[in-house]
Amino acid sequence: MPNYRELYLQMMRATEKSIRTLVEAQQACEEMILREADDEAQQETERRT
């Protein structure tokens, strides 16, 4: 008979790992977007001066 508790725990660990990976990817993308926006703002400021 399968150990359902261990199967459940294995699924939960994999789910948590996947969620962490997705969150890290989202944060990295958000940082790139913010960095690009900052660079564009800085370039615009430099053009005006």
N, C-alpha and C positions, 0 to 999 in steps of 0.2 A: 504494500500500500504506500502511495507516495506521501512524503512528508510535506503536507500542504503549508505548514508554517514556514519551512525553509523555501519553498517555491514562492510564497508571498514575499518573504524578505528579499529574495533575489530580484524579484520584479520591482520592488520598492527601491532597492539600491540602484538598479539600472535606470529607473525613472528619475531619481534624484540626480544621478550623474548626467543624464540627458538635459534636464532642466538647467543644471549649472552650466553646461556647455552652451546652451542657447542664450542664457543670460550673459555669459562672458562675450559671446559673439555680438549680441545686441549692444552691450556697453562699448565694445571696440568700434562698432559702426557709428554709434552716437559720438564718440570722441573724435573720430575722423571728420564727421559732419561739423562739429563745433570748431575743430581746428581749421577746417577749410573756411568756415564763416569768419573766423578771426583773421585769417590771412587776407581774405577779400576786404574786410573792413579796414585793415591796416593799409592795404594797397590803395584803397579809396582815400584814406586820410593823407597818404603821402602824395597822391595826385593833386589834392586840394592845396597843399602847402608849397 
